[in-house]
């Protein structure tokens, strides 16, 4: 297994992931939210290709 040192090409994507996670958490960690949240990464040969976020709120 190779080292977990981030590739330079992933640096920008990793910042995008941190920002996306902060936005998701800000939206769902509040009173009245019921649902699911997900952050999905597509990685090819150790390089982050795509970031997908999904938030589904249940209607109550």
C-alpha positions in Angstrom: 0.0 0.0 0.0 1.3 3.5 -0.9 1.7 6.4 1.4 -1.4 8.6 2.1 0.5 11.8 1.2 -1.9 13.9 -0.9 -1.0 14.5 -4.6 -0.4 18.1 -5.5 -3.2 17.8 -8.1 -5.6 17.0 -5.3 -4.9 20.1 -3.2 -7.6 22.2 -4.9 -10.1 19.4 -4.9 -9.5 18.8 -1.2 -10.3 22.4 -0.4 -13.5 22.0 -2.4 -14.3 18.9 -0.4 -13.8 20.8 2.9 -16.0 23.7 1.7 -18.7 21.3 0.4 -18.7 19.4 3.7 -19.0 22.6 5.7 -21.9 23.8 3.5 -23.7 20.4 3.9 -23.3 20.4 7.7 -24.5 24.0 8.0 -27.6 23.1 6.1 -28.5 19.8 7.9 -27.3 20.3 11.5 -30.2 22.5 12.5 -33.4 21.9 14.2 -36.2 20.8 11.9 -34.0 19.0 9.4 -34.9 15.3 8.8 -33.2 13.5 6.0 -29.9 12.3 4.6 -26.8 14.0 3.3 -23.9 12.5 1.3 -20.6 13.6 -0.2 -19.3 11.3 -2.9 -15.9 11.4 -4.5 -14.9 9.8 -7.8 -11.2 8.9 -7.8 -9.1 7.6 -10.6 -5.5 6.4 -10.0 -5.3 8.4 -6.8 -6.6 11.7 -8.3 -9.9 13.1 -7.3 -12.0 13.5 -10.4 -15.5 14.6 -9.3 -17.2 15.7 -6.1 -20.9 15.1 -5.7 -23.1 16.3 -2.9 -26.6 15.1 -2.2 -29.0 16.3 0.5 -32.5 14.9 0.7 -35.0 16.3 3.2 -38.0 14.4 4.3 -41.3 16.1 4.2 -43.1 15.7 7.5 
